[in-house]
């Protein structure tokens, strides 16, 4: 199982001890609270974690269930599952690829670590904890010998310009640095690269239901020839 201790820094450049570890059953109430704070309306509340989903995370693929603690309090989490996805360009929805967050389709023989969700309490975003959680998943990709990490990034700023440009034009502008998107820009800073825009990916008013699929390729991966 995964556990790492490191230091993060607040706005005053003060070091704070953080623990990144796999989450457990006793963490469920805190994890749901993190979701509630991280995804306020208009994000649909029915997409917050429930206990059945979290139970599946810690039983079907506990390695992919990771949280971060500061001062003994869970302040963020990230969840993944393994899928067999030879073509990362393949169109899909969040519900299809993650089994609506229940991950009953987790495939231990798959080639891709798919990110189901990442969230950080707003009160702790100054510490850049999301980058640490993403790094933990990159380490898992290497550890398990997978080819890539993949996931759909909410285009949460798209609603501001949706009447002026297509989702593809918006994504290109963000990647070129002409526009800033809270989610996509964050993922770029984490080392993710764009694959394609997917319409109808998630019921999300801010993104107009679009997401940008973004991957991180395992630099150590070599395809095994049969």
N, C-alpha and C positions, 0 to 999 in steps of 0.2 A: 504494500500500500504506500501511498505518497504522503510525505510530510517534509516541509522545508521551512526554515526560519530565516528571515532576512530583515533588513531595515528599509523603511520607506520614509519620505520626507514631506512635511506639511508646507504650507505657504511661507513659513518663516525659516525654512531650511532646517527644521528640527527633526532629528532622526527618531523614528517610532518603530518599535519591534512589531513585525507582522508574522503570522504563522499561516502557511498555505498547506492544507491537508484535505484528505477525503472526508466528506460529510457522512453523518451517521443518523440513525433513526431519532436519537435524542435531539438532533438539530432541526427537526422538521418545522417546529413552530417559529423558530428564528428565520429559517429560510423563506417561509411564506411571508413573514413580516418584511424581509428584504425585498421580495417581489412587489409587495403592496407599495412600499416607498419608491421603488425604482420605476415602476410602470403605472403612474397615476392616470386618470381619465385624460384624454379620450381612449387610451389603451383599454381594451376590453378586460374587465376583471375576471371573466371566466377563463382567461388564458394564464392567470397566476397559477402557480403550482398547487396541487391538492395532495393529500397524504398518499393516495393510491399511486400517483405518478412518482412521488419521491420514494415510495417503497420499492417500486420497480427500478429506479435509478440505483439504489444501494444494494439490490439483490441481483439484478441482471447484468449490470456493468459497474460495479463499485469503483473501479479505477477511473471511470469517466465522471465521477461525482465529486467535485472539488469545491472547497470554500476557502475564504480568507478571514482570519480573526485578527482583531486589534483589541488589546486590553480584555481578552477573553470573550469578546462579543463578535458574532459573525456579522460582517459588513459587506460581504459580496459572495457570489457563487458563479460557477460555470459548470455546464453539464454537456456530455457528449455521448454518442453511441457509435458503434462500428457498423458500416454498411458496405455492401458490395456494389461499387459504382465505377465500373471501368471507364465510363465517359462522363467527366465532370460537367459537360455541356448539357447533359440530359435534363430536360425541364421537369420540375416537380414543385409541389407545394410544401410548406412547412409541416402541415398535418400529415401528408403522405410519407415524407422521409423520416419523420420522428414518431410516427404512430400517435399523433396528437399529444406528444410529450410523454407517452406511456412506454416508449422504446421496447415494446414487445417484439419488434422486428430486429433487435440487435443481433448482428451476425458475427460471431467470433472469428469466422473465416474471411471476413470482408477485407477490403483494401483501403478504406477511407474512414478516418475519424470525422464524424459530422457533429458540428456544434449545435446543440439544441437550444441553448440559452446562455446568456451572460448578463449579470446585473450587479450593480454596486449601489449601496445607499448614497443618495445625493450628499449627505453630510460628510462622506469620506472620499468623494471623487477627486479632491485635491491631491490625494496620495498616489494617484495613477495605478490603482490596484488592478484595474482591468488588464493592463499590460502584463502584470505578474501572473494573473490567471490564464491568460492566453499562452504565456511562456510555459506554464505547467502542461498545457495540452500539447504544445509542440514537443516537449520532452516525452510525453506519452506516445506520440506518433513514432518518435525515434526508438523508444524502448520496445514497442510492439512490432517494429519493422513494417509499419504501414507506409503507403505511397504518398499520402497527402492528408491534410486537414482541409475540410470544406465547410462552408456555412453561408447562409443568406443574411446579409446585412440590411436592416431596415433603412430605407432612404428617408429618414425622419424629417428632413428639411424640404422634401420635394413639394409638399403642399403649397409652399410659399411661391413657387414659380410654375406650378403645374399648368397654368393657363398660357404660359409663354414658351414652354419647351417640353419635348417628350422626355420620358423617363431615361431613355438612352442618352439623350443630350445632356440631361442633368448629371447622370453618372460620369460621363466624359468630362464635364466641366469640373466636377469635384476631383477627379483623378488628376486633371491638369493643374489643380490648385486655384482655379478661377472662382470656385464656390466652396463654402465650408459646409459639411454635413456632420452633425455630432457623431453619428454611428460610422459612416463610411470613412470619414477622415481618421477616426480613432483606429479602425481596422487597418487602414493603410500604414499608420504609425506603428502598428504591431507587426508589420511585415507581410500582411495579406495582400494578394494581387487579384484584380478583377477577372472574372470568367465570363459572366453574362448577366444581363438584366432579366428578371423573371416576373412577368405580370401575374397577379392573382396569387402571390406567394403566401400572403398572410392578411387576415382581416385587420387592416391598419389604416385609419383615416389619414394620418400624417404622411404616410408613404404612398397614399392612393393605391394601397394593396401591392405595391411593387417592392422587390428586394434586389440587391446586387449580390449574386453569388461570388464569393471570394475564397481563394484557396491559399494554402501554404504547402509547398512541396517539400517532402523529406529530402534534404541534400545528401543523405547517406543511402537512400533507397536504390536498389538495383532489382530490376525485374527478373524473377526466376524463370528460366526457360524450362519447359516441360521436357 
